[in-house]
């Protein structure tokens, strides 16, 4: 769970008047990409019936994805990049029609970068259940209406199963590397455990082996803030006009989540007890700068995400347990045959580094034995997105083997 777009993967900063003006106007009922919107750099792959682990059925589904580089004739140079909770397929590229912001990991993907597109064919899908072109709750069901709250419950394994269909469609039998951070790291780990013959290298960044009770509790409270918004209407809000959708609940869920993405050190250093304006927040109607900061990013989020997708994806995160039905975490990790980079951030309070160390201890062949690489950073969980020079160095180590 992280910021996931380039404008947000920067150090926190007070909100300016220009920032505030950029959000004038009422937010749409959903920020989902919809058919008829500019396609941008997206490609689409359509598939037939999909059965979930839970036994539910999608009569068909689509994944939106982007690619960079060229697939070698031997089809042995493909790299899969998996985004986190609120991300999408736009890993690299300029802002423009269909892509309101530039790619979220552009420093690490491209010619000569750690993930060198002169060498590798890079694929980045929008996950099943998402809202940026892949089938999700905002998509139209066979009856002509949005799936909304009827969308099937998904697990991390379901989403990886959908990604495996995409790999098959692209003719990729084995990935040279599967790389993911946060929720995307859950997918990368599931790939390495569930499909060991299809993964040569893996990078699991700031991600745990299981979603803990503490993390489920946070996700559950966020979900409830969305459902409690009267304009959520049980998920049937897609015909609502601008400003009449569940933007208040979704923005509050985002604000709550943001508190786990950054560290206390960064927030305290950036904002201290400063005021947003000359009006005192001490009983005079003013606001602390950190309040305005959270408000701004919560409101901004409602313009690019969908409330039902948020619920679908946090529930998928809650399902994450790599040891489920595999005799426990340690037995599951022993299945991994990929050479693996496991990385955490020392100030991460969402997925603390003890989880990454547990993964490293269990996988037979990691770059650093039974210890994860721990990046020192003041940026908390989002360090794997912000500390690009350090992550670049680690990914180059992985691709050197």
TANORRA-V696332 format. One line per field, one symbol per residue. burial: # if it has 16 or more other C-alpha atoms within 10 Angstrom, else .. A space follows every 50 residues. Layout:
# TANORRA-V696332
burial=???
This chain:
# TANORRA-V696332
burial=######.##..#.##...........########....####.......# ##........#########.#...###################.....#. ##########...####.#####################.#....####. #################....############################# ###########....#.###.##.###.#.##..####.....####### ########.#####.##..##...##..........####.######### #######################.....##.##.################ ###.#############.#######.############..##.##..##. .
